[in-house]
Amino acid sequence: MSKMQEELTAQIQELKQALDHIKTLQGILPVCSLRKKNDDRAYWNQVEEYISRHSNALFTQSICPGCIKTHYSEFVKDSDSDKG
């Protein structure tokens, strides 16, 4: 095998590994529980189902800081009001 063929084979292998990594979508994807419910539920189900079927990604349910402030303000210390 020539030097050029070896380099091409190595590059092809690198590209295959990169593609596998992209398809895997490794990690945990945070999803805001409140906003998800306020959006079109069918859309979110489709997104979660699609990603789950096509990757090893896991979904967690949490609430983003903006929704916590809006919906649970009694549990959040408002730093702007402390400056006052």
Stockholm file with secondary structure:
# STOCKHOLM 1.0

chainA/1-84         MSKMQEELTAQIQELKQALDHIKTLQGILPVCSLRKKNDDRAYWNQVEEYISRHSNALFTQSICPGCIKTHYSEFVKDSDSDKG
#=GR chainA/1-84 SS CCHHHHHHHHHHHHHHHHHHHHHHTCSEEEEEHHHHHHSCHHHHHHHHHHHHHHSCCEEEEECCHHHHHHHCGGGSCCHHHHTC
#=GC SS_cons        CCHHHHHHHHHHHHHHHHHHHHHHTCSEEEEEHHHHHHSCHHHHHHHHHHHHHHSCCEEEEECCHHHHHHHCGGGSCCHHHHTC
//
